[in-house]
Amino acid sequence: MRTRSQTISPNKTIHMTKYPLNIQIPASGSKNIDSSIFLPQDAENSSIKFPLIIFAHGFKGFKDWGGFPYLCNKLTANGFAVLSFNFSHNGVNALHPMDFTELELFAENTHTIELEDYKNVLMFAQSLQEKFPVDAEQIGLLGHSRGGGLSVITASENRQTVKAFVTLASVADFDRYTAEQKKRWREKGFIEMPNTRTNQLMKMNMTLLVDIETNHERLSITKAASAIEIPFLIIHGREDLAVKYTDAERIYDSSNKSLTELLIIENTGHTFGTEHPFKGTNKAYEEAIEKTSGFFRKHLIKK
């Protein structure tokens, strides 16, 4: 599907015929948040207001990675609008949406910056109903990996706005670094993480470690999960080597069991059998998508 790019101001009314449509959302810093809105086919000719799902990618990820656009399109086929976005410091930009060309920004990223981005996206989503057939009163969150943990905290901090949410292969803790890694981090002032797909060494400055240690209360995913009183679905692959399925169990154990569901999918890993570039779907990915769609249909679509 061809994608159109456009910067949309909050007061501008536009007319669209093709989706996804790229939107730049104002951020707190100097860099805007790149996002894409997906709508059901012929949505602009419909009188229906579609519930909105906001999708957040994970560490060393981006909104157009692999099977993420496929996931968004599948959700629209089930009657939802989807707003996917790039965190402002994820290292990619609108000109090079699938390449890490902004490694200096990536190095300065923190979880607090990501939460501020998420908040800005959530606030911007309220204005979408002025231009798109979107029901901003029915918002769900969907996050993968680190984006899952950020979704838990964002849902906890925005309980009046978020009505339901789903995590895919979510981390249960942002402090995932060994004592030896932290020692080297402090000695050098940064730590480098390899990107095996691009063969890049991606630097993370002390700002991230300071953020994790200084704001550990706010950044506690399990604490946030324990405070949530909205429907919550946790999906994880049993063979996930990047984030073990026990992270899903930890989040579930912290949550309100009367509102939370846990699904462990057998014989699949961190990205549910998909890769970048996207080479097609599979049974495990379809199961994750169908379970996600059904959950949001149950909790976001008005009867």
N, C-alpha and C positions, 0 to 999 in steps of 0.2 A: 504494500500500500504506500502511495506517495504521501509524504509529510510536508505540510506547509509551515513556514516559520513566520511569526509575527509578534511584535511587542504590543501588548494590549494595556492601555491605561484604564484605571478603574472607572472612568466616566465615558469611555468610548463604546458605542454600540456597533457591533460588527455583524456581518452576514457570512455564514460559512456553508460550504457544500461538501467538503471533504475532511475526514478525520484520519489520524490524529492531527490536531492543530497545535503547533508549538507556541507557548506563552512564556514570557519573562515576568517573573513575580518580583516585585521590589523586596529587597532584603535589608537587614539592619545595617550591614556594612556597605562597602563600595560595589560589591559584586551581586548582580541579580541572581535569582534562582531560576534555572531553566526547567521548564515543565512541559508536559504534553497532555492535552485533554482528548479522551476517547469517548465517543457517544454511539449509541445504537444506530443502525442504518436508518436513514430518513428521519432522524430525530428532530431536525429543524422543522419538519412538516407535521410533527405530532403535538397534540395538546397535553401529552403526559409530561410530568416532571419526574425525572429519573433520580433515584437515590445516588449519592456520590460516594465512591470509594477512593481514598487517597493512598497511593502506593509509594513506599519508601524502600530504596535499595540498601545494600549492605556495604561493608568494608571492601575497598578496591573494586567497587561496583559502580554502575550508572544506570539510569532509567532505560536505556536502549540496549542493555546487555542481553545477549542470548535470547532466551525465551520470555523475557519480561513483556515486550510488546504483544506477543502471542497471548500471554496471560491476560493482559488488559483487554484485548479484543474479544477473548472468550467471555470475560465478565460483561462486556457490553452486549454480547449476544444473549445474555441472561437478564437483560433489562436494567443495567447499571450504567451510569456515567463514571469514568475513571480519570483521575488526575494523578499522573505519575510525575516525579520530580527528581532532579539532581540536587544533592546537598551542595551548598555554595562552595565548599572547600574540598570537593571530591576529586579534583584534579583534571576534570574535563570541562569543555566549554561548548557553546552553541556552534562555533565554527568547526570544531573537531569533536563531535559528540561521542565518538567511540575510541578516542585516544587520550592518554594521560599527558597533556601538554602543559599543565599548570602545576608542576610538582612543588613549586614554592608555596602555593596556596595549600596544597595537600599537607605539606610539612607543618603548617601552622594550624591545622584543624584541631578542634576539640569537640567533645560530646556536648558541651554547653552551647557551642556555636551550632551544632546540628539540631539541638532542641529548639534553639531560637529560630532556625530555618523552618523547622516543622511547624512551629507556632505561627510563623508568618504565612506559610502555605495554608494552614487551617483558617486563619483570618481572611486571607484572600478568597478562599473557597466560598465564603459567605456572599461575596459579590458576584460570583459566577452566575447565580440565578437571574441576574439582571440582563445577561447576554445569551445564556444557554438554557435549554430545558432541563435544569438541574434543581432538585429538591435539597436545598442547603439545610433543611431541618432534619434530614436523614443522612447522616455522614458516618461512614465506616472507615477504619484504618486497616491497612494491610502492609506488613513489613517483612522483609527477608533478612535473615542473619542479624547484623548489627542494627539494621533498620527495624527488625522485630523488637529488639530491646528498646529502641527509641520510641517505637509505637506504644509499648507498654507504659512508659513514663508519660508520653504525650496524652494517652487516654486517661491516665490517672490525674493529670493536671488540667484536663479539659472535660470534666465529667458532664457538664451541661450541653456540650457540643457534640461529643462523640457518642454514638448510640450502640456500636458493636465493633469488634476488631478481631483480626486474625494475624497470627505470626507464623512464618514459614522458616524453619531451621533457625530459630532465634537463639541468640546468646542469652545466658542467664546472669552474666556478670561482665562488666566492661573491663575490670581489672584482670586481664588474662596473661599477664607477663610474669616471668619468673624473677626471683630475687637477683639472679645473675644478670638477666636482661636489664633490670632496673639499675643495677650497679654500673653497667657499661653505659647505659643511657645517661646517667648523671655525670659520668666521667667525660663523655664525649659531647654532651649537650644535645644529642640526638640518637636515634636508633634507626636502622634501615631494615625494611622488610622487602623481600624479593617478590616480584610479580612474575610468576613462572610463565604466564601467557605472553607477556610483552618483553620479558627479560630485562625489566627495569628494576633498579633498586629505589624503593620509595621511602624517602626520609620522613621521620616524624620527630619534631622538635620537642623540647622539654615542656612546651605548653600543654601537650596532651597528658603527660604524666602528672604535671601539677594539677591539671583539671580533675583527673581521676582521684587524686589523693585529697585535694581540697574540698571537692564537692561529692564525696563518696555517699553522703546521705541522700542527696537528691538523685544521684546516679545509680542508686540501688534498684535494680530491676525487680528483684523478688519483693522488696518492700513496696514498690509501686503496685505490683500485681496483687498484693494482699489487701490493698485499699480500694480496688476496683469493684464496682457494683453494676457492671453492664456485661452483656454476653461476650464471651471470650473463647476463641477456638485456637488451640495450639497444634500445629502440624510439624512433624519432624521425620526425617529418614533414619531408619534403624542403623544404616551403614554410613552415616555421616562421619567423615574423618576430620573435617574442619571444626565442627561444633558437635560434640557428642550428644546423642539423644537424651542423655541424662540431664542435659541443660533444660530440655523440655519438661522433664519430670520435676526438676527443681522449681520451675516457674509454676507448674500445675499444683505442686504441693503447697505453694505459697498463696494460691488463689482461692476464691470462693467457689467451692466445688459445685454448688447449686447453679452457678452461672457459667462454669468453664467446662469445655470439652477438650480432651487430649486424643490426638490421632498419631500413632507411630506407624509409618508406612514401611513395610518390609522391603528388603533388597534394593534400597536406593539411598543416595547420599545427599550431600549438601545442596546441590542444585537440582535434585530430583531427576537425575539422568540427562539434563540438558547441558549445553555448552555454548560457548561463543566462538565464532558466529553460530547462530541457531541452525541446527541441522534436522530439526523435526522434533515432534513430541513423542511420548511413550506412555506406557500404562501408569507408571507411578506419578508422572506429572499430571496426567489427566485425572487421576484420583484426587490429587491435591487440589486441582482447579475445581473439580466437581463438588468436592466437600466444601471448599471456600464459597462457591456460588450458592450452594444450598443453604449454608449457614447465613449468608447475607440476605438471601431471599426470605428466610424465616424471620429475620430480625430487623430488616430495613424496609422491606416493601409493605406498604400499608394494605391491609385487607379491605 
